[in-house]
């Protein structure tokens, strides 16, 4: 395991769990929360999750939730409203981060 991943894992344990902020909109705002996930809804339908890359590079990550789209992700919330995303998030360019979001925590691969 690299020092970078080890430091990111420790940081994730020390900070509070990530939460979901819901926004009724058809696009992402200019500024996203630094840690939380942004759930976009349109006409009552969840259609996308947005977040900043947890590695710190600041890249916007947009994950579609619509059944008609491929690839797509699903989101579930536990009793404390902590998000879990499925499948994992793997950025093919830029910082090339690969991680899961489980119970509001980033689990690095």
GROMACS elastic network, one bead per residue, 0.5 to 0.9 nm:
[ bonds ]
;  ai    aj funct       b0    kb
    1     4     6  0.83350   500
    1     5     6  0.66451   500
    1     6     6  0.67824   500
    2     5     6  0.53936   500
    2     6     6  0.62701   500
    2     7     6  0.87179   500
    3     7     6  0.61146   500
    3     8     6  0.85998   500
    4     7     6  0.52389   500
    4     8     6  0.62586   500
    4     9     6  0.87050   500
    4    55     6  0.88730   500
    5     8     6  0.50084   500
    5     9     6  0.61197   500
    5    10     6  0.86723   500
    5    55     6  0.86066   500
    5   108     6  0.71021   500
    5   109     6  0.87593   500
    6     9     6  0.51647   500
    6    10     6  0.63631   500
    6    11     6  0.86927   500
    7    10     6  0.51785   500
    7    11     6  0.61292   500
    7    12     6  0.85908   500
    8    11     6  0.50550   500
    8    12     6  0.61142   500
    8    13     6  0.87426   500
    8    54     6  0.83140   500
    8    55     6  0.69797   500
    8   106     6  0.89276   500
    8   108     6  0.82034   500
    9    12     6  0.51164   500
    9    13     6  0.64335   500
    9    14     6  0.89063   500
    9   106     6  0.78159   500
    9   107     6  0.74234   500
    9   108     6  0.71442   500
   10    13     6  0.52091   500
   10    14     6  0.64363   500
   10    15     6  0.89429   500
   11    14     6  0.52235   500
   11    15     6  0.63377   500
   12    15     6  0.55266   500
   12    16     6  0.78341   500
   12    17     6  0.80707   500
   12   105     6  0.66821   500
   12   106     6  0.66502   500
   12   107     6  0.85149   500
   13    16     6  0.76873   500
   13    17     6  0.84231   500
   13   105     6  0.78884   500
   15    18     6  0.86760   500
   16    19     6  0.89944   500
   16   104     6  0.84862   500
   16   105     6  0.85218   500
   17    35     6  0.88277   500
   17    36     6  0.85486   500
   17    82     6  0.69462   500
   17    83     6  0.89916   500
   17   103     6  0.75349   500
   17   105     6  0.56633   500
   17   106     6  0.88897   500
   18    35     6  0.61659   500
   18    37     6  0.70959   500
   18    82     6  0.64549   500
   18    83     6  0.72841   500
   18   103     6  0.80925   500
   18   105     6  0.62865   500
   18   106     6  0.85948   500
   19    35     6  0.80658   500
   19    36     6  0.50979   500
   19    37     6  0.62756   500
   19    38     6  0.86648   500
   19    80     6  0.89806   500
   19    81     6  0.66058   500
   19    82     6  0.53591   500
   19    83     6  0.64146   500
   19   104     6  0.62121   500
   20    36     6  0.58111   500
   20    38     6  0.57859   500
   20    39     6  0.64697   500
   20    77     6  0.86442   500
   20    81     6  0.73497   500
   20    82     6  0.71597   500
   20    83     6  0.66479   500
   20   104     6  0.86951   500
   21    33     6  0.84692   500
   21    36     6  0.68563   500
   21    37     6  0.61395   500
   21    39     6  0.59658   500
   21    40     6  0.86027   500
   22    37     6  0.84877   500
   22    38     6  0.58617   500
   22    40     6  0.60353   500
   22    41     6  0.72234   500
   23    28     6  0.88064   500
   23    38     6  0.70041   500
   23    39     6  0.60976   500
   23    40     6  0.50683   500
   23    41     6  0.61373   500
   23    42     6  0.86216   500
   24    39     6  0.84163   500
   24    40     6  0.58582   500
   24    42     6  0.56272   500
   24    43     6  0.77122   500
   24    44     6  0.78039   500
   25    28     6  0.74136   500
   25    29     6  0.87823   500
   25    40     6  0.60301   500
   25    41     6  0.59873   500
   25    42     6  0.57687   500
   25    43     6  0.87876   500
   26    40     6  0.72174   500
   26    41     6  0.73452   500
   26    42     6  0.61739   500
   26    47     6  0.89054   500
   27    40     6  0.74873   500
   28    31     6  0.80534   500
   28    32     6  0.77618   500
   28    38     6  0.83972   500
   28    40     6  0.76324   500
   28    50     6  0.74733   500
   29    32     6  0.65977   500
   31    34     6  0.86573   500
   32    35     6  0.85346   500
   32    36     6  0.82308   500
   32    37     6  0.82985   500
   32    38     6  0.73053   500
   32    50     6  0.78020   500
   32    51     6  0.67595   500
   32    52     6  0.70685   500
   32    60     6  0.83705   500
   33    36     6  0.54747   500
   33    37     6  0.71612   500
   33    38     6  0.74521   500
   33    51     6  0.73484   500
   33    52     6  0.76064   500
   34    37     6  0.86778   500
   34    51     6  0.78265   500
   34    52     6  0.64488   500
   34    54     6  0.87225   500
   34    58     6  0.85637   500
   35    51     6  0.73545   500
   35    52     6  0.69883   500
   35    53     6  0.87484   500
   35    54     6  0.73549   500
   36    50     6  0.89458   500
   36    51     6  0.67980   500
   36    52     6  0.83122   500
   36   104     6  0.86168   500
   37    49     6  0.65862   500
   37    50     6  0.58411   500
   37    52     6  0.80434   500
   37    83     6  0.82075   500
   38    48     6  0.82051   500
   38    49     6  0.55550   500
   38    51     6  0.62010   500
   39    46     6  0.69957   500
   39    47     6  0.77854   500
   39    48     6  0.60325   500
   39    50     6  0.65712   500
   40    45     6  0.83920   500
   40    46     6  0.59806   500
   40    47     6  0.59735   500
   40    48     6  0.52525   500
   40    49     6  0.62070   500
   40    50     6  0.77810   500
   41    44     6  0.57802   500
   41    45     6  0.51796   500
   41    47     6  0.57411   500
   41    48     6  0.73036   500
   42    45     6  0.53157   500
   42    46     6  0.66819   500
   42    47     6  0.70981   500
   43    46     6  0.85983   500
   45    66     6  0.87622   500
   46    49     6  0.84084   500
   46    65     6  0.66898   500
   46    66     6  0.74230   500
   47    63     6  0.87346   500
   47    64     6  0.60136   500
   47    66     6  0.52954   500
   47    67     6  0.89880   500
   48    62     6  0.67725   500
   48    63     6  0.55863   500
   48    65     6  0.51171   500
   48    66     6  0.74055   500
   48    73     6  0.86487   500
   49    61     6  0.80541   500
   49    62     6  0.57834   500
   49    63     6  0.50383   500
   49    64     6  0.63875   500
   49    65     6  0.71778   500
   49    73     6  0.86005   500
   49    75     6  0.85535   500
   50    60     6  0.69497   500
   50    61     6  0.55629   500
   50    63     6  0.63041   500
   50    64     6  0.87447   500
   51    54     6  0.82354   500
   51    59     6  0.83887   500
   51    60     6  0.59391   500
   51    61     6  0.52811   500
   51    62     6  0.67733   500
   51    63     6  0.86409   500
   52    55     6  0.85979   500
   52    56     6  0.78440   500
   52    57     6  0.80974   500
   52    58     6  0.54034   500
   52    59     6  0.55985   500
   52    61     6  0.58918   500
   52    62     6  0.88678   500
   53    56     6  0.61216   500
   53    57     6  0.63011   500
   53    58     6  0.55521   500
   53    59     6  0.53266   500
   53    60     6  0.63414   500
   53    61     6  0.63162   500
   53    95     6  0.88113   500
   53    97     6  0.78843   500
   54    57     6  0.75714   500
   54    58     6  0.77215   500
   54    59     6  0.88219   500
   54    97     6  0.84169   500
   54    99     6  0.89485   500
   54   106     6  0.75832   500
   55    58     6  0.77812   500
   55    95     6  0.79469   500
   55    97     6  0.70668   500
   56    59     6  0.81086   500
   57    94     6  0.86529   500
   57    95     6  0.70743   500
   59    94     6  0.81042   500
   59    95     6  0.85148   500
   61    89     6  0.88533   500
   61    91     6  0.84891   500
   63    71     6  0.84693   500
   63    72     6  0.66810   500
   63    73     6  0.63315   500
   63    74     6  0.89737   500
   63    89     6  0.85334   500
   64    67     6  0.86625   500
   64    69     6  0.69979   500
   64    70     6  0.81902   500
   64    71     6  0.74812   500
   64    72     6  0.51330   500
   64    73     6  0.61149   500
   64    74     6  0.84472   500
   65    68     6  0.87284   500
   65    69     6  0.75456   500
   65    71     6  0.88353   500
   65    72     6  0.53367   500
   65    73     6  0.51701   500
   65    74     6  0.58639   500
   65    75     6  0.79128   500
   66    69     6  0.56090   500
   66    70     6  0.85581   500
   66    72     6  0.66813   500
   66    73     6  0.80867   500
   66    74     6  0.87099   500
   67    70     6  0.78697   500
   67    72     6  0.70170   500
   67    73     6  0.87934   500
   68    72     6  0.83610   500
   69    72     6  0.58413   500
   70    73     6  0.88316   500
   72    86     6  0.87386   500
   72    87     6  0.83844   500
   73    85     6  0.66113   500
   73    86     6  0.54828   500
   73    87     6  0.61299   500
   73    88     6  0.85321   500
   74    84     6  0.82300   500
   74    85     6  0.56999   500
   74    86     6  0.53417   500
   74    87     6  0.75023   500
   75    83     6  0.65316   500
   75    84     6  0.56342   500
   75    86     6  0.65999   500
   76    81     6  0.86270   500
   76    82     6  0.81731   500
   76    83     6  0.57041   500
   76    84     6  0.53181   500
   76    85     6  0.67120   500
   76    86     6  0.86711   500
   76   103     6  0.88966   500
   77    80     6  0.75293   500
   77    82     6  0.52357   500
   77    84     6  0.62683   500
   77   103     6  0.75276   500
   77   104     6  0.87247   500
   78    81     6  0.51113   500
   78    82     6  0.54484   500
   78    83     6  0.67581   500
   78    84     6  0.79583   500
   78   103     6  0.68797   500
   79    82     6  0.74118   500
   80    83     6  0.89944   500
   80   103     6  0.88464   500
   81   103     6  0.84158   500
   81   104     6  0.83469   500
   82   102     6  0.80958   500
   82   105     6  0.83024   500
   83   101     6  0.70449   500
   83   102     6  0.65860   500
   83   103     6  0.52623   500
   83   105     6  0.82197   500
   84   100     6  0.80411   500
   84   101     6  0.52172   500
   84   103     6  0.51882   500
   84   104     6  0.64120   500
   84   105     6  0.82944   500
   85    88     6  0.70480   500
   85    89     6  0.85136   500
   85   100     6  0.69137   500
   85   101     6  0.53497   500
   85   102     6  0.66398   500
   85   103     6  0.87122   500
   86    89     6  0.82221   500
   86   100     6  0.75235   500
   86   101     6  0.77781   500
   86   102     6  0.87412   500
   87   100     6  0.72813   500
   87   101     6  0.88664   500
   88    98     6  0.71376   500
   88    99     6  0.56951   500
   88   101     6  0.72596   500
   88   109     6  0.89469   500
   89    97     6  0.77734   500
   89    98     6  0.56228   500
   89    99     6  0.54085   500
   89   100     6  0.60998   500
   89   101     6  0.81615   500
   90    96     6  0.67454   500
   90    97     6  0.58137   500
   90    99     6  0.65093   500
   90   100     6  0.87479   500
   91    94     6  0.71575   500
   91    95     6  0.71623   500
   91    97     6  0.54018   500
   91    98     6  0.63424   500
   92    95     6  0.81743   500
   92    96     6  0.53468   500
   92    97     6  0.79254   500
   92    98     6  0.88357   500
   93    96     6  0.53329   500
   93    97     6  0.86461   500
   94    97     6  0.82679   500
   97   108     6  0.81590   500
   97   109     6  0.83822   500
   98   107     6  0.88147   500
   98   108     6  0.62827   500
   98   109     6  0.55936   500
   99   106     6  0.64002   500
   99   107     6  0.54451   500
   99   109     6  0.52518   500
  100   105     6  0.80968   500
  100   106     6  0.57615   500
  100   107     6  0.50227   500
  100   108     6  0.64764   500
  100   109     6  0.75283   500
  101   104     6  0.61810   500
  101   105     6  0.55551   500
  101   107     6  0.61995   500
  101   108     6  0.88319   500
  102   105     6  0.52729   500
  102   106     6  0.64276   500
  102   107     6  0.68870   500
  103   106     6  0.84926   500
